[in-house]
Amino acid sequence: MRPHHTVSAICAALTLSFAAPLVCLAQAAPRVFLYDPAIIARLKNADAGDAHKQQVFLAAKTAADRAMHEGPFSVVQKGITPPSGDKHDYMSQAPYFWADPSKANGLPYIRRDGQRNPELKKISDHDQFGKMGDNARVLALEYYLTGRQEYADRAELLLRTWFLDPATKMNPNLEFGQGIPGINTGRGIGIIESRSLLGACEAVGLLAGSNTWTVSDEQGIKMWMAAYLSWMRNSQKGKDEDAAKNNHGTWYDLQVTELALFLGDRKLAVDTLERVKTRRITQIDPNGRQPLETARTNGWGYSNGNLDGLTQLATLGERVGVDLWNYKTPDGRSIRGAIDFLLPYAVTGKKWEYQQIGGFKASDLEHTLERAAVAYHDPKYAAAAKQIRDGKDLATAMLASD
């Protein structure tokens, strides 16, 4: 199982535990934003026999034990040097661009939407960044839940290696993300690859009780995140991504909001979330279709990817009183409409009417449905998520969720 699959399993378990009885919290809730801090604290202090606690603890331990043997990860481990001459700069290649067979040197590369060029693997930064974020989060969660210091130690090693150690740290920019050979050395589009910072921010909050996570560590991470957020908001590449109208704009807003909350800038977080109403939700048609995503060769995957970002933004909105879950434009555009548009394709066998050259997977909608079940208190979403997990028909899944 890949790490992000286990992360999803943990999130599913946390969602299911929403209805667990409230108990007196022996430890303050952690400072996290995408995880529900109250639920995590509640589970930590629940009785050992609580079924939800057992589910979360098993998923977290499985992921954390695997992560104990991976990494540490660093941008300096890549075999290619960025145009800057500094391996501390993050670098990646545009996934859907290939050598032009009509040119002797293949340059400039040409676009084949939805077809990933295996050359990407020659530059390790993208995969390393993702593993760092996922692993740091699950290790820190396991530490928070169990108090076992070895998991904190490993999470701290991953974070220090990526962000703080002068020999291995990443420079706080993405100037060389998703470059196209023969055309450019980087694009604003590459900023979607820094979404791994979401996991890193959550990890820091979960490590707060560790005796080996120092004030200097905390300050160093905050300085790095502040520098990166400044680069996102002020660089030309950041401004390009900010202006993106499709999933890239959604994930840009998600990163800005998470970083703002992490750094204590409530105003920036609220302002960004309020703009989601007019900049992101308006991209959803009144019937729930996401036309900028269904236009892609992998329309199902991109529709779910954008909705994943929107529902995470709605989760962050809960932390500061901005209700994106129930927001609806005057002509009826909404996050819930987008969920309901995709739902029949995942659970009733309705044929996807747009391109999906990468293969159709109902599971792409599962995590969104788990969030929706909590946000809307509607059993159909929990039943649909269970159906996808179990491969059962919808009627059986609904009965099982009662």
MARMI-643064 format. One record per residue (C-alpha): chain; residue number from 1; x, y, z; residue in one letter. Coordinates in steps of 0.25 Angstrom, whole numbers, plus 5000, padded with zeros to 4 digits. Layout:
<figus>
FIGU   chain   resi      X      Y      Z   resn
FIGU       A    NUM      X      Y      Z      a
...
</figus>
This chain:
<figus>
FIGU   chain   resi      X      Y      Z   resn
FIGU       A      1   5000   5000   5000      m
FIGU       A      2   5006   5014   4996      r
FIGU       A      3   5007   5024   5008      p
FIGU       A      4   4996   5033   5003      h
FIGU       A      5   4986   5021   5003      h
FIGU       A      6   4989   5019   5018      t
FIGU       A      7   4987   5034   5020      v
FIGU       A      8   4973   5033   5014      s
FIGU       A      9   4970   5021   5023      a
FIGU       A     10   4974   5029   5035      i
FIGU       A     11   4965   5041   5030      c
FIGU       A     12   4954   5031   5028      a
FIGU       A     13   4955   5026   5042      a
FIGU       A     14   4955   5040   5048      l
FIGU       A     15   4943   5043   5040      t
FIGU       A     16   4936   5031   5045      l
FIGU       A     17   4939   5034   5059      s
FIGU       A     18   4932   5048   5059      f
FIGU       A     19   4920   5042   5066      a
FIGU       A     20   4928   5036   5077      a
FIGU       A     21   4924   5040   5091      p
FIGU       A     22   4930   5052   5097      l
FIGU       A     23   4940   5049   5108      v
FIGU       A     24   4948   5058   5117      c
FIGU       A     25   4961   5062   5110      l
FIGU       A     26   4973   5059   5118      a
FIGU       A     27   4982   5066   5108      q
FIGU       A     28   4979   5079   5100      a
FIGU       A     29   4975   5077   5086      a
FIGU       A     30   4987   5078   5076      p
FIGU       A     31   4988   5090   5067      r
FIGU       A     32   4984   5084   5054      v
FIGU       A     33   4975   5089   5043      f
FIGU       A     34   4972   5078   5033      l
FIGU       A     35   4970   5067   5044      y
FIGU       A     36   4959   5071   5054      d
FIGU       A     37   4967   5074   5066      p
FIGU       A     38   4956   5071   5076      a
FIGU       A     39   4953   5057   5070      i
FIGU       A     40   4968   5054   5071      i
FIGU       A     41   4969   5058   5085      a
FIGU       A     42   4956   5051   5088      r
FIGU       A     43   4961   5038   5082      l
FIGU       A     44   4974   5039   5089      k
FIGU       A     45   4966   5039   5102      n
FIGU       A     46   4955   5029   5099      a
FIGU       A     47   4954   5015   5105      d
FIGU       A     48   4964   5005   5100      a
FIGU       A     49   4952   4996   5095      g
FIGU       A     50   4946   5007   5087      d
FIGU       A     51   4944   5002   5073      a
FIGU       A     52   4947   5015   5066      h
FIGU       A     53   4960   5017   5074      k
FIGU       A     54   4964   5003   5070      q
FIGU       A     55   4962   5006   5056      q
FIGU       A     56   4970   5019   5056      v
FIGU       A     57   4981   5014   5064      f
FIGU       A     58   4983   5002   5055      l
FIGU       A     59   4983   5010   5042      a
FIGU       A     60   4992   5020   5049      a
FIGU       A     61   5002   5010   5054      k
FIGU       A     62   5002   5002   5041      t
FIGU       A     63   5006   5015   5033      a
FIGU       A     64   5016   5020   5044      a
FIGU       A     65   5023   5007   5045      d
FIGU       A     66   5025   5007   5030      r
FIGU       A     67   5030   5021   5030      a
FIGU       A     68   5040   5018   5041      m
FIGU       A     69   5048   5011   5030      h
FIGU       A     70   5047   5021   5019      e
FIGU       A     71   5056   5034   5017      g
FIGU       A     72   5060   5044   5022      p
FIGU       A     73   5057   5051   5009      f
FIGU       A     74   5064   5063   5003      s
FIGU       A     75   5064   5071   4990      v
FIGU       A     76   5080   5070   4989      v
FIGU       A     77   5078   5055   4987      q
FIGU       A     78   5074   5057   4972      k
FIGU       A     79   5084   5054   4961      g
FIGU       A     80   5081   5066   4953      i
FIGU       A     81   5085   5080   4957      t
FIGU       A     82   5075   5091   4954      p
FIGU       A     83   5078   5103   4945      p
FIGU       A     84   5082   5111   4957      s
FIGU       A     85   5093   5102   4960      g
FIGU       A     86   5088   5100   4974      d
FIGU       A     87   5083   5086   4977      k
FIGU       A     88   5075   5092   4989      h
FIGU       A     89   5065   5098   4979      d
FIGU       A     90   5053   5088   4976      y
FIGU       A     91   5052   5084   4962      m
FIGU       A     92   5042   5075   4954      s
FIGU       A     93   5038   5073   4940      q
FIGU       A     94   5024   5075   4933      a
FIGU       A     95   5017   5062   4934      p
FIGU       A     96   5010   5062   4921      y
FIGU       A     97   5021   5067   4911      f
FIGU       A     98   5029   5058   4903      w
FIGU       A     99   5041   5059   4893      a
FIGU       A    100   5036   5063   4879      d
FIGU       A    101   5039   5051   4870      p
FIGU       A    102   5041   5060   4858      s
FIGU       A    103   5053   5067   4864      k
FIGU       A    104   5066   5061   4865      a
FIGU       A    105   5068   5066   4879      n
FIGU       A    106   5053   5065   4883      g
FIGU       A    107   5053   5080   4886      l
FIGU       A    108   5044   5087   4889      p
FIGU       A    109   5035   5076   4896      y
FIGU       A    110   5021   5075   4892      i
FIGU       A    111   5008   5073   4900      r
FIGU       A    112   5001   5059   4902      r
FIGU       A    113   4990   5062   4912      d
FIGU       A    114   4988   5051   4922      g
FIGU       A    115   5000   5043   4918      q
FIGU       A    116   5011   5044   4928      r
FIGU       A    117   5025   5044   4923      n
FIGU       A    118   5034   5033   4931      p
FIGU       A    119   5045   5043   4930      e
FIGU       A    120   5039   5050   4942      l
FIGU       A    121   5046   5039   4951      k
FIGU       A    122   5060   5044   4947      k
FIGU       A    123   5057   5056   4956      i
FIGU       A    124   5054   5051   4970      s
FIGU       A    125   5049   5064   4977      d
FIGU       A    126   5034   5062   4974      h
FIGU       A    127   5033   5048   4980      d
FIGU       A    128   5043   5051   4992      q
FIGU       A    129   5034   5064   4995      f
FIGU       A    130   5022   5055   4995      g
FIGU       A    131   5028   5044   5004      k
FIGU       A    132   5033   5055   5014      m
FIGU       A    133   5020   5061   5016      g
FIGU       A    134   5012   5048   5017      d
FIGU       A    135   5022   5041   5026      n
FIGU       A    136   5024   5053   5035      a
FIGU       A    137   5009   5054   5037      r
FIGU       A    138   5007   5039   5040      v
FIGU       A    139   5019   5038   5049      l
FIGU       A    140   5015   5051   5057      a
FIGU       A    141   5000   5046   5058      l
FIGU       A    142   5005   5032   5064      e
FIGU       A    143   5014   5040   5074      y
FIGU       A    144   5002   5049   5078      y
FIGU       A    145   4993   5037   5080      l
FIGU       A    146   5003   5027   5087      t
FIGU       A    147   5013   5037   5093      g
FIGU       A    148   5024   5027   5088      r
FIGU       A    149   5036   5036   5086      q
FIGU       A    150   5043   5028   5075      e
FIGU       A    151   5032   5033   5065      y
FIGU       A    152   5034   5047   5069      a
FIGU       A    153   5049   5046   5067      d
FIGU       A    154   5047   5040   5053      r
FIGU       A    155   5037   5051   5049      a
FIGU       A    156   5046   5062   5054      e
FIGU       A    157   5057   5056   5046      l
FIGU       A    158   5049   5057   5033      l
FIGU       A    159   5045   5071   5036      l
FIGU       A    160   5059   5076   5040      r
FIGU       A    161   5065   5069   5028      t
FIGU       A    162   5055   5076   5018      w
FIGU       A    163   5054   5089   5024      f
FIGU       A    164   5065   5092   5034      l
FIGU       A    165   5078   5085   5032      d
FIGU       A    166   5088   5094   5024      p
FIGU       A    167   5093   5082   5017      a
FIGU       A    168   5080   5077   5012      t
FIGU       A    169   5069   5087   5013      k
FIGU       A    170   5060   5092   5002      m
FIGU       A    171   5061   5107   4998      n
FIGU       A    172   5047   5113   5000      p
FIGU       A    173   5043   5114   4985      n
FIGU       A    174   5038   5106   4974      l
FIGU       A    175   5044   5114   4962      e
FIGU       A    176   5048   5101   4955      f
FIGU       A    177   5035   5093   4957      g
FIGU       A    178   5029   5086   4945      q
FIGU       A    179   5039   5092   4934      g
FIGU       A    180   5037   5088   4920      i
FIGU       A    181   5050   5084   4912      p
FIGU       A    182   5053   5094   4901      g
FIGU       A    183   5042   5104   4906      i
FIGU       A    184   5045   5108   4920      n
FIGU       A    185   5051   5104   4933      t
FIGU       A    186   5039   5105   4942      g
FIGU       A    187   5024   5109   4942      r
FIGU       A    188   5014   5114   4953      g
FIGU       A    189   5007   5101   4950      i
FIGU       A    190   5018   5094   4958      g
FIGU       A    191   5013   5100   4971      i
FIGU       A    192   5003   5089   4972      i
FIGU       A    193   5014   5080   4976      e
FIGU       A    194   5017   5088   4989      s
FIGU       A    195   5003   5082   4995      r
FIGU       A    196   5012   5073   5003      s
FIGU       A    197   5014   5085   5012      l
FIGU       A    198   5000   5082   5017      l
FIGU       A    199   5005   5069   5023      g
FIGU       A    200   5017   5076   5029      a
FIGU       A    201   5009   5087   5036      c
FIGU       A    202   5000   5077   5042      e
FIGU       A    203   5012   5069   5047      a
FIGU       A    204   5018   5081   5054      v
FIGU       A    205   5005   5083   5062      g
FIGU       A    206   5005   5068   5066      l
FIGU       A    207   5019   5069   5071      l
FIGU       A    208   5017   5080   5081      a
FIGU       A    209   5018   5071   5093      g
FIGU       A    210   5031   5065   5089      s
FIGU       A    211   5043   5068   5098      n
FIGU       A    212   5052   5067   5086      t
FIGU       A    213   5044   5077   5077      w
FIGU       A    214   5051   5090   5081      t
FIGU       A    215   5047   5104   5081      v
FIGU       A    216   5058   5106   5071      s
FIGU       A    217   5052   5095   5062      d
FIGU       A    218   5038   5102   5063      e
FIGU       A    219   5043   5115   5060      q
FIGU       A    220   5052   5110   5048      g
FIGU       A    221   5040   5103   5042      i
FIGU       A    222   5031   5115   5043      k
FIGU       A    223   5042   5124   5037      m
FIGU       A    224   5043   5114   5025      w
FIGU       A    225   5028   5114   5023      m
FIGU       A    226   5027   5129   5024      a
FIGU       A    227   5037   5131   5013      a
FIGU       A    228   5031   5121   5004      y
FIGU       A    229   5017   5127   5006      l
FIGU       A    230   5023   5141   5003      s
FIGU       A    231   5029   5135   4990      w
FIGU       A    232   5016   5129   4986      m
FIGU       A    233   5009   5142   4988      r
FIGU       A    234   5019   5151   4982      n
FIGU       A    235   5027   5144   4971      s
FIGU       A    236   5022   5144   4957      q
FIGU       A    237   5020   5129   4957      k
FIGU       A    238   5012   5130   4969      g
FIGU       A    239   5003   5141   4963      k
FIGU       A    240   5001   5132   4951      d
FIGU       A    241   4996   5120   4959      e
FIGU       A    242   4987   5130   4968      d
FIGU       A    243   4981   5134   4955      a
FIGU       A    244   4978   5119   4950      a
FIGU       A    245   4963   5116   4949      k
FIGU       A    246   4964   5101   4949      n
FIGU       A    247   4969   5091   4960      n
FIGU       A    248   4982   5099   4961      h
FIGU       A    249   4975   5111   4966      g
FIGU       A    250   4968   5102   4977      t
FIGU       A    251   4981   5096   4982      w
FIGU       A    252   4988   5109   4982      y
FIGU       A    253   4977   5115   4991      d
FIGU       A    254   4978   5102   5000      l
FIGU       A    255   4992   5104   5002      q
FIGU       A    256   4991   5119   5005      v
FIGU       A    257   4980   5116   5015      t
FIGU       A    258   4987   5105   5022      e
FIGU       A    259   5000   5113   5023      l
FIGU       A    260   4993   5125   5028      a
FIGU       A    261   4986   5117   5039      l
FIGU       A    262   4999   5110   5042      f
FIGU       A    263   5006   5124   5044      l
FIGU       A    264   4995   5130   5051      g
FIGU       A    265   4990   5140   5040      d
FIGU       A    266   4975   5138   5042      r
FIGU       A    267   4972   5150   5033      k
FIGU       A    268   4979   5144   5021      l
FIGU       A    269   4973   5131   5024      a
FIGU       A    270   4959   5137   5024      v
FIGU       A    271   4961   5146   5012      d
FIGU       A    272   4966   5134   5004      t
FIGU       A    273   4954   5126   5008      l
FIGU       A    274   4944   5137   5005      e
FIGU       A    275   4950   5138   4991      r
FIGU       A    276   4948   5123   4989      v
FIGU       A    277   4933   5127   4988      k
FIGU       A    278   4935   5136   4976      t
FIGU       A    279   4948   5130   4970      r
FIGU       A    280   4946   5115   4971      r
FIGU       A    281   4932   5111   4974      i
FIGU       A    282   4928   5119   4962      t
FIGU       A    283   4935   5109   4953      q
FIGU       A    284   4925   5099   4957      i
FIGU       A    285   4913   5099   4947      d
FIGU       A    286   4899   5100   4953      p
FIGU       A    287   4897   5085   4950      n
FIGU       A    288   4910   5081   4958      g
FIGU       A    289   4919   5079   4946      r
FIGU       A    290   4933   5085   4947      q
FIGU       A    291   4935   5088   4932      p
FIGU       A    292   4950   5092   4933      l
FIGU       A    293   4953   5078   4939      e
FIGU       A    294   4943   5070   4930      t
FIGU       A    295   4950   5076   4918      a
FIGU       A    296   4963   5069   4921      r
FIGU       A    297   4967   5055   4916      t
FIGU       A    298   4965   5050   4930      n
FIGU       A    299   4952   5057   4934      g
FIGU       A    300   4948   5048   4945      w
FIGU       A    301   4962   5049   4952      g
FIGU       A    302   4963   5064   4950      y
FIGU       A    303   4948   5066   4955      s
FIGU       A    304   4951   5058   4967      n
FIGU       A    305   4965   5065   4970      g
FIGU       A    306   4958   5079   4969      n
FIGU       A    307   4947   5075   4978      l
FIGU       A    308   4957   5068   4988      d
FIGU       A    309   4964   5082   4989      g
FIGU       A    310   4950   5089   4990      l
FIGU       A    311   4945   5080   5002      t
FIGU       A    312   4959   5082   5009      q
FIGU       A    313   4957   5097   5008      l
FIGU       A    314   4943   5095   5013      a
FIGU       A    315   4949   5088   5025      t
FIGU       A    316   4959   5099   5028      l
FIGU       A    317   4947   5109   5027      g
FIGU       A    318   4941   5102   5039      e
FIGU       A    319   4953   5106   5047      r
FIGU       A    320   4950   5121   5045      v
FIGU       A    321   4935   5122   5043      g
FIGU       A    322   4935   5122   5027      v
FIGU       A    323   4924   5113   5023      d
FIGU       A    324   4928   5107   5009      l
FIGU       A    325   4920   5094   5011      w
FIGU       A    326   4907   5101   5010      n
FIGU       A    327   4910   5113   5001      y
FIGU       A    328   4903   5114   4988      k
FIGU       A    329   4904   5125   4977      t
FIGU       A    330   4891   5132   4973      p
FIGU       A    331   4890   5123   4961      d
FIGU       A    332   4892   5110   4969      g
FIGU       A    333   4907   5107   4968      r
FIGU       A    334   4912   5099   4981      s
FIGU       A    335   4922   5089   4986      i
FIGU       A    336   4910   5080   4990      r
FIGU       A    337   4905   5081   4975      g
FIGU       A    338   4919   5076   4970      a
FIGU       A    339   4918   5064   4980      i
FIGU       A    340   4904   5060   4976      d
FIGU       A    341   4908   5061   4961      f
FIGU       A    342   4920   5051   4962      l
FIGU       A    343   4912   5042   4972      l
FIGU       A    344   4904   5034   4962      p
FIGU       A    345   4916   5031   4954      y
FIGU       A    346   4923   5025   4966      a
FIGU       A    347   4912   5017   4972      v
FIGU       A    348   4901   5014   4962      t
FIGU       A    349   4909   5009   4950      g
FIGU       A    350   4905   5022   4942      k
FIGU       A    351   4915   5023   4930      k
FIGU       A    352   4925   5034   4931      w
FIGU       A    353   4921   5043   4919      e
FIGU       A    354   4935   5050   4917      y
FIGU       A    355   4949   5045   4915      q
FIGU       A    356   4957   5037   4925      q
FIGU       A    357   4969   5031   4918      i
FIGU       A    358   4975   5027   4931      g
FIGU       A    359   4964   5017   4935      g
FIGU       A    360   4952   5020   4944      f
FIGU       A    361   4953   5018   4959      k
FIGU       A    362   4941   5020   4968      a
FIGU       A    363   4950   5021   4980      s
FIGU       A    364   4955   5035   4975      d
FIGU       A    365   4942   5040   4981      l
FIGU       A    366   4943   5032   4994      e
FIGU       A    367   4950   5043   5003      h
FIGU       A    368   4942   5054   4998      t
FIGU       A    369   4929   5046   5002      l
FIGU       A    370   4935   5043   5016      e
FIGU       A    371   4936   5058   5018      r
FIGU       A    372   4923   5061   5012      a
FIGU       A    373   4916   5051   5022      a
FIGU       A    374   4921   5059   5034      v
FIGU       A    375   4919   5072   5028      a
FIGU       A    376   4904   5070   5023      y
FIGU       A    377   4900   5059   5033      h
FIGU       A    378   4894   5052   5022      d
FIGU       A    379   4895   5036   5022      p
FIGU       A    380   4895   5035   5007      k
FIGU       A    381   4910   5040   5007      y
FIGU       A    382   4914   5030   5018      a
FIGU       A    383   4907   5019   5011      a
FIGU       A    384   4913   5022   4997      a
FIGU       A    385   4927   5023   5003      a
FIGU       A    386   4925   5010   5010      k
FIGU       A    387   4920   5004   4997      q
FIGU       A    388   4932   5008   4990      i
FIGU       A    389   4941   5002   5001      r
FIGU       A    390   4934   4989   5002      d
FIGU       A    391   4929   4987   4987      g
FIGU       A    392   4915   4985   4992      k
FIGU       A    393   4902   4991   4986      d
FIGU       A    394   4897   5004   4991      l
FIGU       A    395   4884   4998   4998      a
FIGU       A    396   4893   4988   5006      t
FIGU       A    397   4903   5000   5009      a
FIGU       A    398   4892   5009   5014      m
FIGU       A    399   4887   4998   5023      l
FIGU       A    400   4901   4996   5029      a
FIGU       A    401   4902   5010   5032      s
FIGU       A    402   4890   5012   5040      d
</figus>
